[in-house]
Amino acid sequence: MQSKSLIRWGGMALLVGGVLYTINSFFYTNNYSPKAPFNPLWLSLQIIITIFYALSTLGLIGLHLRQKDKAGKLGLIGIILAIFGSAITFVTSLGFAFVIPAVAAQQANPLSPIDLSSPTGPLAWIGVLMWAWLLAFIPGYILTGIVTIRTRILPRWAGIFVSVGMILIFVAAFAVSVSQSFWLRNIGGMLSGVGLAWLGYALWSNR
């Protein structure tokens, strides 16, 4: 009974988190622009994504409990990576929300958030934490989406949305042009958010 309750509440967390992630991705700011931290939406978007990372942790636990009998080792690896990546990126988001605007405001010639968190920037520690997002969060969600497709316990298309969306985000991180990175990140985030919300609804409604 406890597992069923955790699965259902995990579904609600994933549903709400997926909606928040979709909203954040739709309004996502261009972090390559020095003007980004001064955007009126900056703080709200960072808080939204921070809440998503917190909710997704509970949601992923419920998701794994629902699929664990058929998920196998691949599913366990995916969930561990995704939860670890979410936890670390939660801290990163707090840095983006409050530290980056404060540092940018003190500069005569403000740097972009990407430059501020680069290895040579004043906030290099944020850049270090971002590797957890790249090497754990994204791969974890890609694997989780693939496992969802394979197990056929939850809607397969929701798993496809999550995996394809995260792949687009991963490609965006290495895109040649800033404009290409921007639209790939937005589309990928919205696809993943819809997929996660869909999975959350399926868990909550016990479908």
Secondary structure as a PSIPRED ss2 file (coil, helix, strand):
# PSIPRED VFORMAT (PSIPRED V4.0)

   1 M C   1.000  0.000  0.000
   2 Q H   0.000  1.000  0.000
   3 S H   0.000  1.000  0.000
   4 K H   0.000  1.000  0.000
   5 S H   0.000  1.000  0.000
   6 L H   0.000  1.000  0.000
   7 I H   0.000  1.000  0.000
   8 R H   0.000  1.000  0.000
   9 W H   0.000  1.000  0.000
  10 G H   0.000  1.000  0.000
  11 G H   0.000  1.000  0.000
  12 M H   0.000  1.000  0.000
  13 A H   0.000  1.000  0.000
  14 L H   0.000  1.000  0.000
  15 L H   0.000  1.000  0.000
  16 V H   0.000  1.000  0.000
  17 G H   0.000  1.000  0.000
  18 G H   0.000  1.000  0.000
  19 V H   0.000  1.000  0.000
  20 L H   0.000  1.000  0.000
  21 Y H   0.000  1.000  0.000
  22 T H   0.000  1.000  0.000
  23 I H   0.000  1.000  0.000
  24 N H   0.000  1.000  0.000
  25 S H   0.000  1.000  0.000
  26 F H   0.000  1.000  0.000
  27 F C   1.000  0.000  0.000
  28 Y C   1.000  0.000  0.000
  29 T C   1.000  0.000  0.000
  30 N C   1.000  0.000  0.000
  31 N C   1.000  0.000  0.000
  32 Y C   1.000  0.000  0.000
  33 S C   1.000  0.000  0.000
  34 P C   1.000  0.000  0.000
  35 K C   1.000  0.000  0.000
  36 A H   0.000  1.000  0.000
  37 P H   0.000  1.000  0.000
  38 F H   0.000  1.000  0.000
  39 N C   1.000  0.000  0.000
  40 P C   1.000  0.000  0.000
  41 L C   1.000  0.000  0.000
  42 W H   0.000  1.000  0.000
  43 L H   0.000  1.000  0.000
  44 S H   0.000  1.000  0.000
  45 L H   0.000  1.000  0.000
  46 Q H   0.000  1.000  0.000
  47 I H   0.000  1.000  0.000
  48 I H   0.000  1.000  0.000
  49 I H   0.000  1.000  0.000
  50 T H   0.000  1.000  0.000
  51 I H   0.000  1.000  0.000
  52 F H   0.000  1.000  0.000
  53 Y H   0.000  1.000  0.000
  54 A H   0.000  1.000  0.000
  55 L H   0.000  1.000  0.000
  56 S H   0.000  1.000  0.000
  57 T H   0.000  1.000  0.000
  58 L H   0.000  1.000  0.000
  59 G H   0.000  1.000  0.000
  60 L H   0.000  1.000  0.000
  61 I H   0.000  1.000  0.000
  62 G H   0.000  1.000  0.000
  63 L H   0.000  1.000  0.000
  64 H H   0.000  1.000  0.000
  65 L H   0.000  1.000  0.000
  66 R H   0.000  1.000  0.000
  67 Q H   0.000  1.000  0.000
  68 K H   0.000  1.000  0.000
  69 D H   0.000  1.000  0.000
  70 K H   0.000  1.000  0.000
  71 A H   0.000  1.000  0.000
  72 G H   0.000  1.000  0.000
  73 K H   0.000  1.000  0.000
  74 L H   0.000  1.000  0.000
  75 G H   0.000  1.000  0.000
  76 L H   0.000  1.000  0.000
  77 I H   0.000  1.000  0.000
  78 G H   0.000  1.000  0.000
  79 I H   0.000  1.000  0.000
  80 I H   0.000  1.000  0.000
  81 L H   0.000  1.000  0.000
  82 A H   0.000  1.000  0.000
  83 I H   0.000  1.000  0.000
  84 F H   0.000  1.000  0.000
  85 G H   0.000  1.000  0.000
  86 S H   0.000  1.000  0.000
  87 A H   0.000  1.000  0.000
  88 I H   0.000  1.000  0.000
  89 T H   0.000  1.000  0.000
  90 F H   0.000  1.000  0.000
  91 V H   0.000  1.000  0.000
  92 T H   0.000  1.000  0.000
  93 S H   0.000  1.000  0.000
  94 L H   0.000  1.000  0.000
  95 G H   0.000  1.000  0.000
  96 F H   0.000  1.000  0.000
  97 A H   0.000  1.000  0.000
  98 F H   0.000  1.000  0.000
  99 V H   0.000  1.000  0.000
 100 I H   0.000  1.000  0.000
 101 P H   0.000  1.000  0.000
 102 A H   0.000  1.000  0.000
 103 V H   0.000  1.000  0.000
 104 A H   0.000  1.000  0.000
 105 A H   0.000  1.000  0.000
 106 Q C   1.000  0.000  0.000
 107 Q C   1.000  0.000  0.000
 108 A C   1.000  0.000  0.000
 109 N C   1.000  0.000  0.000
 110 P C   1.000  0.000  0.000
 111 L C   1.000  0.000  0.000
 112 S C   1.000  0.000  0.000
 113 P H   0.000  1.000  0.000
 114 I H   0.000  1.000  0.000
 115 D H   0.000  1.000  0.000
 116 L H   0.000  1.000  0.000
 117 S C   1.000  0.000  0.000
 118 S C   1.000  0.000  0.000
 119 P C   1.000  0.000  0.000
 120 T C   1.000  0.000  0.000
 121 G C   1.000  0.000  0.000
 122 P C   1.000  0.000  0.000
 123 L C   1.000  0.000  0.000
 124 A H   0.000  1.000  0.000
 125 W H   0.000  1.000  0.000
 126 I H   0.000  1.000  0.000
 127 G H   0.000  1.000  0.000
 128 V H   0.000  1.000  0.000
 129 L H   0.000  1.000  0.000
 130 M H   0.000  1.000  0.000
 131 W H   0.000  1.000  0.000
 132 A H   0.000  1.000  0.000
 133 W H   0.000  1.000  0.000
 134 L H   0.000  1.000  0.000
 135 L H   0.000  1.000  0.000
 136 A H   0.000  1.000  0.000
 137 F H   0.000  1.000  0.000
 138 I H   0.000  1.000  0.000
 139 P H   0.000  1.000  0.000
 140 G H   0.000  1.000  0.000
 141 Y H   0.000  1.000  0.000
 142 I H   0.000  1.000  0.000
 143 L H   0.000  1.000  0.000
 144 T H   0.000  1.000  0.000
 145 G H   0.000  1.000  0.000
 146 I H   0.000  1.000  0.000
 147 V H   0.000  1.000  0.000
 148 T H   0.000  1.000  0.000
 149 I H   0.000  1.000  0.000
 150 R H   0.000  1.000  0.000
 151 T H   0.000  1.000  0.000
 152 R C   1.000  0.000  0.000
 153 I C   1.000  0.000  0.000
 154 L C   1.000  0.000  0.000
 155 P C   1.000  0.000  0.000
 156 R H   0.000  1.000  0.000
 157 W H   0.000  1.000  0.000
 158 A H   0.000  1.000  0.000
 159 G H   0.000  1.000  0.000
 160 I H   0.000  1.000  0.000
 161 F H   0.000  1.000  0.000
 162 V H   0.000  1.000  0.000
 163 S H   0.000  1.000  0.000
 164 V H   0.000  1.000  0.000
 165 G H   0.000  1.000  0.000
 166 M H   0.000  1.000  0.000
 167 I H   0.000  1.000  0.000
 168 L H   0.000  1.000  0.000
 169 I H   0.000  1.000  0.000
 170 F H   0.000  1.000  0.000
 171 V H   0.000  1.000  0.000
 172 A H   0.000  1.000  0.000
 173 A H   0.000  1.000  0.000
 174 F C   1.000  0.000  0.000
 175 A C   1.000  0.000  0.000
 176 V C   1.000  0.000  0.000
 177 S C   1.000  0.000  0.000
 178 V H   0.000  1.000  0.000
 179 S H   0.000  1.000  0.000
 180 Q H   0.000  1.000  0.000
 181 S H   0.000  1.000  0.000
 182 F H   0.000  1.000  0.000
 183 W H   0.000  1.000  0.000
 184 L H   0.000  1.000  0.000
 185 R H   0.000  1.000  0.000
 186 N H   0.000  1.000  0.000
 187 I H   0.000  1.000  0.000
 188 G H   0.000  1.000  0.000
 189 G H   0.000  1.000  0.000
 190 M H   0.000  1.000  0.000
 191 L H   0.000  1.000  0.000
 192 S H   0.000  1.000  0.000
 193 G H   0.000  1.000  0.000
 194 V H   0.000  1.000  0.000
 195 G H   0.000  1.000  0.000
 196 L H   0.000  1.000  0.000
 197 A H   0.000  1.000  0.000
 198 W H   0.000  1.000  0.000
 199 L H   0.000  1.000  0.000
 200 G H   0.000  1.000  0.000
 201 Y H   0.000  1.000  0.000
 202 A H   0.000  1.000  0.000
 203 L H   0.000  1.000  0.000
 204 W H   0.000  1.000  0.000
 205 S C   1.000  0.000  0.000
 206 N C   1.000  0.000  0.000
 207 R C   1.000  0.000  0.000
